[in-house]
Amino acid sequence: MKFALLNDKKRIEATKGAKGVCPSCGSELIAKCGEIKVHYWSHKKKCDDHWWENETEWHRNWKNKFPKEWQEIIQKDESGEKHIADVKTKSGWVIEFQHSVIARDERDSRDYFYTNLIWVVDGTRRKTDIEQFESLIEHARTISNEPFMLRVFNDWTLERFRLNQEWDSSKSLVLFDFGKSEVSYRDKYSSNKDLWLIYPSNDRTHISCFSKDTFIEMMNNAQSDEVYKMLLDPIQTKLKEEAEQEQKRIDTLAKPINQKVGYLIGILRNRAEQQEWFDEFDEFDIKLASKILNNYVEAYIRRGYSDMEIEFRLDGIKEHVKNSHKWTVWSDSMERFTQEVIEGK
């Protein structure tokens, strides 16, 4: 903790011999003033604010990017519950700097307690996080240069990235700071001057970066809303464009794809009409067969596959159709195949 209260009013920093109390729980604090580490206040007993934690040098350095009067601000809700926000800007946004592991229910509680919240998460706590992030970028596709934006589908590449697993469900904006580590991206270009946003949406995730200096400058100049819009608006616009393009492809399937879907339905219908297969295909439904095959095609379209790639996969389905002896077995397996495409398996 950087600040204690003196005589219940004045905020003071830790110095040798100083005395103070916690602005949140009111308990006595001890000034820790070593020769190497930055000076700080320590609780004699555990703080009543269960969100409070010992701060790292990374944590303190980030807070010092903002005015002292914005740091460690007490926030209360209607029930009287109170917590210490790391930084609260002039425009009312709270910035929480998170280094240590945080339980999901506690993170969710903070998301709801602070009306406008931005998380800045330390991406250097585990050595593997930067490696996993660069692997994620390597498997992503560049979809925009200005602003810089990548897209990756929600599959095994994201499952291997632990920071995403821990933070992807936060309702607040989450920015990752990889410190002095150089992040390689954009044709071998690398930088350690950016914050990174990972934005999940349904079956895909978008990744973008934002200059640390610009973020600090804009937050200090009461432009918090603009930061939010600059980061999210381009992604939401791109999501809308992608959805419209994909739906257009689905509505106007290429002739070869339509022909192959029709050919497969014809094989199924012929087998159902043949006496030797009638009992096993007696539940055959041509409308349902068409829907199942079109769902299979649509799953590949939404994952960005080309017409040629989809045609190739329909050729593989032809053998599956010929080797199926029961309609229900075929329909169940096709729905499973489609789900695997959606999940990127």
C-alpha positions in Angstrom: 0.0 0.0 0.0 1.4 3.4 -1.0 -0.8 5.7 1.1 -1.9 5.7 4.8 -4.1 8.1 6.6 -2.6 10.4 9.3 -5.2 11.6 11.9 -7.9 10.1 9.7 -7.5 12.8 7.1 -4.2 13.5 5.5 -2.8 10.9 3.1 0.9 10.2 3.7 3.5 7.9 2.1 5.7 5.5 4.1 8.8 7.0 5.7 10.9 5.7 8.6 9.2 6.0 11.9 5.9 7.2 10.4 2.5 6.0 11.7 -0.7 5.7 9.8 -3.9 3.7 9.4 -5.5 1.9 6.5 -8.0 4.2 4.7 -10.2 1.2 4.0 -10.3 -0.9 7.2 -8.9 1.7 9.7 -6.3 -0.7 11.2 -2.8 0.3 12.1 -0.1 0.2 9.4 3.6 -0.3 9.6 6.0 1.8 7.4 8.3 -0.6 5.6 11.4 1.5 4.5 14.3 -0.7 3.3 17.3 0.4 1.4 16.5 -1.5 -1.8 12.7 -1.9 -2.2 10.3 1.0 -2.6 8.8 2.2 0.7 5.3 0.9 1.5 2.8 0.4 4.2 2.1 -3.0 5.6 -0.9 -4.1 7.7 -0.2 -5.5 11.2 -3.2 -7.8 10.7 -5.0 -8.8 7.6 -7.0 -6.0 5.9 -10.7 -6.3 6.0 -10.8 -5.4 2.3 -10.3 -8.9 0.9 -9.4 -7.5 -2.5 -6.3 -5.9 -1.0 -2.9 -7.5 -1.8 0.8 -6.7 -1.5 1.9 -4.8 -4.6 4.9 -5.5 -6.8 7.3 -3.0 -8.3 5.4 -3.5 -11.6 2.2 -2.5 -9.8 3.7 0.6 -8.2 5.4 1.7 -11.4 2.0 1.6 -13.2 0.2 3.6 -10.5 3.0 6.2 -10.6 2.0 7.0 -14.2 -1.0 8.8 -12.8 -1.5 11.7 -10.3 -1.1 10.8 -6.7 -4.6 12.1 -6.0 -6.0 9.5 -8.3 -4.2 6.6 -6.6 -5.7 4.2 -4.0 -9.1 5.8 -4.0 -11.8 4.4 -1.7 -14.9 3.3 -3.5 -18.3 2.5 -1.9 -21.5 0.9 -3.2 -25.0 1.4 -2.0 -24.7 -1.3 0.6 -21.7 0.4 2.2 -19.2 -2.1 0.9 -15.9 -0.4 0.2 -12.7 -1.2 -1.6 -9.5 0.6 -2.7 -9.2 1.2 -6.4 -5.7 1.3 -7.7 -6.4 4.4 -9.9 -9.6 6.4 -10.4 -9.3 8.9 -13.3 -10.9 12.3 -13.5 -13.5 11.0 -15.8 -14.6 8.3 -13.3 -12.8 5.2 -14.8 -11.1 2.8 -12.5 -7.9 1.1 -13.5 -6.9 -2.1 -11.7 -3.3 -3.4 -12.1 -3.3 -7.1 -11.6 -0.1 -9.1 -11.1 -1.1 -12.1 -9.0 -3.5 -14.9 -9.7 -7.1 -13.8 -9.1 -10.1 -16.1 -8.7 -12.8 -15.8 -11.3 -15.5 -15.0 -8.8 -13.4 -12.2 -7.2 -12.6 -10.8 -10.7 -16.3 -10.9 -11.5 -17.1 -9.1 -8.3 -14.7 -6.3 -9.2 -16.2 -6.1 -12.7 -19.6 -5.4 -11.2 -18.5 -3.3 -8.2 -16.7 -0.7 -10.3 -19.1 0.8 -12.9 -16.3 1.6 -15.4 -13.3 -0.6 -15.1 -10.2 -1.3 -17.2 -7.8 -4.1 -16.2 -4.1 -4.0 -16.9 -2.7 -7.5 -16.4 0.9 -8.3 -15.9 1.8 -10.8 -18.6 5.3 -11.5 -17.2 4.3 -13.3 -14.0 4.8 -16.7 -15.8 7.6 -17.3 -18.2 5.4 -19.3 -20.5 2.8 -16.5 -21.0 4.8 -14.5 -23.6 5.7 -17.7 -25.4 2.1 -18.8 -25.6 1.0 -15.3 -26.7 3.6 -15.3 -29.6 2.4 -18.8 -30.6 -1.1 -17.4 -30.6 -0.1 -14.5 -32.9 1.8 -16.9 -35.2 -1.5 -18.9 -35.8 -3.6 -15.7 -36.2 -4.5 -14.0 -39.5 -3.9 -10.3 -40.0 -7.2 -8.7 -41.1 -6.3 -5.0 -40.6 -3.1 -2.9 -40.5 -4.7 0.4 -39.5 -5.7 -0.3 -36.8 -3.6 -3.4 -36.4 -5.9 -6.4 -35.9 -5.5 -10.1 -35.9 -8.1 -12.9 -35.9 -7.9 -16.4 -34.5 -10.7 -18.9 -34.3 -11.6 -20.3 -30.9 -9.8 -23.7 -31.0 -6.7 -25.4 -29.5 -4.5 -22.4 -30.0 -6.5 -20.3 -27.6 -6.9 -23.3 -25.2 -3.1 -23.3 -24.8 -3.0 -19.6 -23.8 -3.5 -19.5 -20.1 -4.0 -15.8 -19.8 -6.9 -16.0 -22.2 -8.5 -18.8 -20.2 -8.2 -16.7 -17.0 -9.5 -13.5 -18.5 -11.7 -14.2 -21.5 -15.0 -14.0 -19.6 -14.4 -10.6 -18.0 -17.1 -8.1 -18.8 -14.6 -5.2 -18.4 -11.8 -4.2 -20.8 -8.6 -6.3 -20.2 -5.2 -5.2 -21.5 -2.1 -7.3 -21.2 1.3 -5.8 -20.4 4.3 -8.0 -21.3 6.7 -5.5 -19.8 10.1 -5.2 -21.4 9.6 -8.4 -23.4 9.7 -7.9 -27.1 6.5 -9.2 -28.7 7.1 -10.3 -32.3 4.3 -9.6 -34.8 3.6 -7.9 -38.2 6.2 -9.4 -40.5 8.9 -9.9 -37.8 8.4 -6.5 -36.3 8.7 -6.5 -32.5 8.0 -4.1 -29.8 7.7 -3.8 -26.0 5.8 -0.5 -26.1 2.3 -1.9 -26.5 -0.6 -3.1 -24.4 -2.5 -6.0 -26.0 -6.3 -6.6 -26.2 -7.7 -10.1 -26.7 -11.4 -9.8 -27.6 -13.4 -13.1 -27.8 -16.7 -13.3 -29.7 -18.6 -16.5 -30.3 -16.4 -18.7 -32.5 -13.5 -16.3 -33.0 -11.2 -13.9 -31.1 -9.6 -10.7 -32.3 -6.3 -9.4 -31.1 -5.1 -5.8 -31.2 -2.5 -3.6 -29.6 -2.4 -0.1 -28.2 0.6 2.1 -27.3 1.3 2.2 -23.6 2.3 5.9 -23.8 -0.9 6.8 -25.7 -3.0 4.9 -23.2 -1.4 6.7 -20.2 -1.7 10.1 -22.0 -5.3 9.6 -22.9 -6.3 8.4 -19.4 -4.5 11.3 -17.8 -6.3 13.7 -20.1 -9.8 12.4 -19.2 -10.1 10.6 -22.5 -11.0 7.3 -21.0 -14.2 6.9 -23.2 -12.1 7.6 -26.3 -9.6 4.8 -25.3 -12.5 2.4 -25.0 -14.0 3.4 -28.3 -10.6 3.3 -30.1 -10.0 -0.2 -29.0 -13.4 -1.8 -29.3 -15.1 0.1 -32.2 -12.8 -1.2 -34.9 -13.2 -4.8 -33.6 -17.0 -4.5 -33.5 -17.1 -3.0 -37.0 -14.9 -5.9 -38.2 -17.1 -8.5 -36.6 -20.2 -7.0 -38.3 -18.4 -6.9 -41.7 -17.3 -10.6 -41.3 -20.8 -11.7 -40.3 -22.3 -9.9 -43.3 -19.7 -11.4 -45.7 -20.1 -14.9 -44.4 -23.9 -14.7 -44.6 -23.6 -13.4 -48.2 -21.5 -16.5 -49.0 -24.0 -18.8 -47.3 -26.9 -17.2 -49.1 -25.2 -17.5 -52.5 -23.3 -20.8 -52.3 -20.9 -21.3 -55.2 -22.4 -23.6 -57.9 -19.9 -26.4 -57.4 -20.7 -26.6 -53.7 -24.4 -26.6 -54.4 -24.0 -29.3 -56.9 -22.0 -31.5 -54.5 -24.5 -31.0 -51.8 -27.3 -32.0 -54.2 -25.3 -35.0 -55.3 -24.9 -36.3 -51.8 -28.6 -35.8 -51.0 -29.3 -37.8 -54.2 -27.2 -40.7 -53.0 -29.0 -40.7 -49.6 -32.4 -40.6 -51.3 -31.5 -43.4 -53.7 -30.4 -45.6 -50.8 -33.5 -44.9 -48.9 -35.6 -45.9 -51.9 -33.8 -49.1 -52.6 -35.6 -52.1 -51.1 -32.6 -53.6 -49.5 -31.9 -50.4 -47.6 -35.4 -49.3 -46.9 -35.8 -50.6 -43.4 -32.5 -49.1 -42.3 -33.1 -45.7 -44.0 -36.9 -45.6 -43.3 -36.4 -42.4 -41.2 -34.7 -40.6 -44.1 -35.9 -36.9 -44.3 -34.7 -35.1 -47.4 -35.2 -31.6 -45.8 -33.3 -32.6 -42.7 -30.5 -34.1 -44.9 -30.2 -30.8 -46.8 -30.1 -28.8 -43.5 -27.4 -31.1 -42.1 -25.2 -30.8 -45.1 -25.7 -27.0 -45.4 -24.9 -26.6 -41.7 -21.6 -28.5 -42.4 -20.8 -26.2 -45.3 -21.7 -23.1 -43.3 -19.4 -24.1 -40.4 -16.4 -24.2 -42.9 -17.5 -20.8 -44.4 -17.5 -19.2 -40.9 -14.0 -20.5 -40.3 -12.8 -18.8 -43.4 -12.3 -21.9 -45.7 -12.2 -21.3 -49.4 -14.7 -22.8 -51.9 -12.1 -25.2 -53.1 -11.3 -26.4 -49.6 -15.0 -27.0 -48.9 -15.5 -28.9 -52.1 -12.5 -31.2 -51.1 -14.2 -31.9 -47.7 -17.5 -32.7 -49.4 -15.7 -35.2 -51.5 -14.6 -36.9 -48.3 -18.3 -36.9 -47.1 -19.3 -38.8 -50.3 -17.4 -41.9 -49.1 -19.0 -41.5 -45.7 -22.4 -41.5 -47.3 -21.7 -44.6 -49.4 -20.5 -46.5 -46.3 -23.3 -45.6 -44.0 -26.0 -48.3 -43.5 -28.4 -46.3 -41.3 -29.8 -42.9 -41.7 -29.7 -42.1 -37.9 -26.0 -43.1 -37.7 -25.2 -40.9 -40.7 -27.1 -37.9 -39.5 -25.7 -38.2 -35.9 -22.1 -38.5 -37.2 -22.6 -35.5 -39.6 -23.8 -33.3 -36.7 -20.7 -34.4 -34.8 -18.4 -33.6 -37.7 -20.0 -30.1 -38.0 -19.5 -29.4 -34.2 -15.9 -30.4 -34.6 -15.5 -27.9 -37.4 -17.0 -25.2 -35.2 -14.7 -26.1 -32.4 -11.7 -26.3 -34.7 -10.9 -29.9 -33.9 
